[in-house]
Amino acid sequence: MSSWFDDLKTPRFKSESSERVAKIPEGLWGKCPSCGEIIQTKQLQESLSVCQECQHHLRISARERIALLTDEGSFQSYGENFTSNDPLKFDDQKPYKDRLVHAIKQYKMNDAFIAGKATLNGVPYHLGVFEFKFMGGSMGVAVGEKITMVLESALKDKIPAVLVSASGGARMQEGILSLMQMAKTTAVIERMRAHGIPYISILTDPTTGGVAASFAMLGDVIIAEPRALIGFAGPRVIEQTIRQKLPEGFQRSEFLLKHGFLDRIVHRKDMKDTLYQLFLRLGNRCKF
């Protein structure tokens, strides 16, 4: 027997002239997490998942990001078979191996990062994008290796590299091995810099932990989407540690730009054109 509370769970329209109830199909509507505006899914897709009321940039998937930043049909992925082998045999409330199997099955990808080569307005480049839904976009050994592949491939081909971060940081289930990826990726960036090969880092919501503390903040140009959370530790952890109230907007893109951590904040609809202009300006040693 259903209660009045159960009845509230199903959104519905009720006609004034009849008692007929029409259920709203799932997936037709979304809600802005910033202003609470109810938005049609179709409208969200047309606006690149940006709320038209408050301009909040909702999180999008890695595959949506790739479609946004590349010429249609140009993206060729590599390293798709890379996946963690659970090096520490980690087990807390649930075995790490089981968590991986579940995530792989649910998101149809082997880890939290997609790597490949593509073109943007005809300019070739290597692109790597995090999938935050896959274990919080955390960076383990497999993710670190794929990031390194993107950077080394760009160095070898003498074309730009772009990494789009959306991550909670290093993957705790892989312990010190995940932290080693910070040094490995940083070393390749230094080699790229020595050879004049551009590396552009795009920070999205959220970019934190070991990812923010390594390659994400080492781009020749560092771009962020509006209001993205960016930092090492979360604001709550920092407040509890220093026992002080943090400034308004602390660790958001606008705060970091003001304090010199970013080069530019770019609206999602302008990101592709911005990247193209950067390729042309920075690519004097590249083979286009």
N, C-alpha and C positions, 0 to 999 in steps of 0.2 A: 504494500500500500504506500503510495507516494505522499510525501508531505508538501506543505506550501514551499519549503526551502528547496526541495527537488525541482519544483516547477520553475523556480527562478533561474535554474542553471541553463535552461534552453531559451536563447533569444527568440523573440517571436513578434509578429505584427498581429494586431487584433482589429477586425473590422467593427465599426460602430453599428452596422446594420445586421450583424450576425455574430454568432458565437464561434464561428470557424476560426481556427488558429493555424497560421502558416509558419512553419519553421524556416529559419534562415539557414541556407546551406553553409557548411563550414568553408573557410578559406576566402570568403568574399570581402571580409573586412579586416583591417589591422588597426592598431592603436599606437599612437605616438607615445613613447615612454617619457618624453619631456613635458609636453603640454597636455597630453591626454586626449588629443583630437582623434576621433574615429574616422578612418580613411578607407575608401574602397581600395581593394588590392590592385585593381587595374590602374587607379590613379597613382598608387605608390610605384608601380612598375614604370609608368610613364615619367615619373619625377625622379627616377633612379633611387628610390627608397629614401627620399628626402621629404620631410614634412613641409607642406606648403604654408602652414600656419606659423611655425616657429623656426623653420629651416634646420631642424634637428636632423642629423645624418644617422639614419638607422643602420644597424650592422647588416652587411650583405655577405653572401657566401663567396668562397674563393673563385668558384666558376663564374659567378656574376661579375666579380672584379676583373677577371681575365677578359670577359666579353667587353667590358667597359674600356679596357686599356689597349686593345689590340684590333688590328684589321680583321674583318670577318673571315673566319676559316684559316687564319695564318698561324695560329698557335699549335706548336708541335711539342708535346710533353716528353719528358725523359725522366728516368729514375723512378718510374711508377712501381717497380717491384721492391723498392726499398721499404723495409718495415723493421720494427724493433724485434729483437730475439729475446727480450726480457733478460738482460745480462746478469741482473742481481737476483733473479727469481723472487721478485718483490711481492709481498703479500701483506695487506693491512685488513680492512674489512672485506675486501674482495681481491682475489689474485690479480696482479697487473696483467697477466696473460689473458684473463677473462675480460678485463676492461678493454684491452686492445681488440679482441675478437668482436666484442659488442660494437665498438666504435667503427671498425672496418665494415661490418655488416650494415650498420645503420646509415653511414655516410658514403658508402661505396668508394672508399679510397683507403690506401694502405697506411697513411699517416697524416699529420696535420699540415702538410705543405705540398703545394703543387709547383713543379719546376718545368720550364720549357723555353723554347725559342719562338719568337713571333716578329711581326712587323707592326709598326705604328705609322700610318700615313706613308707606308713604303719603306720606312727606315727599320732595318733589322736590329733586334736587341734580345737580351736574355731576361726572362721575367720569373720571379718566384713570389708566390702568394700564400699566406697562412690561411688555414681554415679554423676559425676560432671554435666552432662547434665540436671539433674533434679534440676532446680532452683539453679544452680551454686553449687551443692553439699552442700547447706546451712544446718545448724544444728538447727532444731526446737525441740519441745518436743518429737515427735515420734522418730526422729533420735537419740536423746539423750537417750531415753529409750532402743532402740535397741542396742546401744553401751554398755550401762550398762548391758544388758542381755548377751552380748558376754563375758564381763569381769567377771560377776558373775557366769556364766556357767562354765568358765574356772576354777574359784576358787573352785566351787563345785565339778567338775570332777577331779580336780588336774591335769590338762593338760594345755599346753601353750595357750596364746591368741595372735592373730595377728590382728592389725587394719591397713588398707590401706587408707590413707587420700588423698582426692582430693576435696578441699572445699574452698569456699569463706568466710567461717566463720559462725557465729551465724546468724540465719534467722531473719531479721529485722521485718518481719510481725508478729513475736511472741514476740517481745520486751524483757522485763526482764525475761520472762519464758524461752526463748532460752538461755539467759546468765546463767541461773541456771543450765543448763546441764553441764557447765564447772566444777562447784563444785561437781555435782553428780558423774560424771565419774571419777574425780580426787580422790574422796573418796574411790571408789572401787579399784583403782590402789594401793592406800596405803594399803588396806587390802590384796591384792595379794602379795605385796612386803613383808608384815609381815609374810606371809605363804610360801614365797619362790617360788611362782608360776610365771613363766616367762611371761612377756608381751613385745612383739616386735612391734615397731611402724615403718611402712613404709610410707615415705613421697613422694608423687608424685606431678606432676605439675598440678595445684597450690595447696599449703597448706598454708592458710592464716587465718587471723582474729581469732575468738574465738576458732577455732579448733587448730590452731598453738599455741595459748596461753594456752592450757590446755592439754588434754590427748595425743595429737600428739607428744609433746616434753617431755613426761614423761616415755617413754619406758625404760626398762632395757637395751635394745639395740635400737638405732635409726638409721634406714637405709634410704637412699634416692636414687632415680634414678638420673642419670646425668642431670645437668642443670635445675633441678626442681626449680620453684619459691617458696620460703619458707619464711614466715615472718608474722608479725602481720598486719601492714598497707602496702599498696603498695608503691613502690619506688617513684612514682609521688607525692603521698600525703606527704611522708617524705620530699622530696626536697622542696615542697611548704611550709612546716612547718618550717624547719630549715634554708631555703633559702641558701642551699649549694648543690653543685654537689656531688652526691654519687659516691663511688669508682666503677670501672669497675667490673661488675659481682656481684654487691651487691645483697644479698638475693637469690643468686643461690646456688645450693648444694655445689659446690666447695668452695665458699667463706665461707659458714657455717662450712664445714669440717675443713678448715684452722683455723677457730676461735673457734673450740671446741664445736660447737652445735650439730654435728653429729658424729656417730661412724664409719660410712662407707658409701661410695657411691658404689652401685652395679648395674651393667648392667642388663637389664631386662632378658636376656637369662641365667644369673647366679643366679637370685633371688631364684628360687626354691631350688637349691642345697645349697645356703647360709642359707636359713631358716632351712633346714634339719640339717645342721651342728650346727646351734645355738640351735636347740631343743636338740640335743645330749649333747651339752656342758652345757646348762643351766637347763636341766630337771632332776637334781638329786633328786628333791622332787616330781617329777611327776609320774603318773601311766600310763606307756606306755604298 
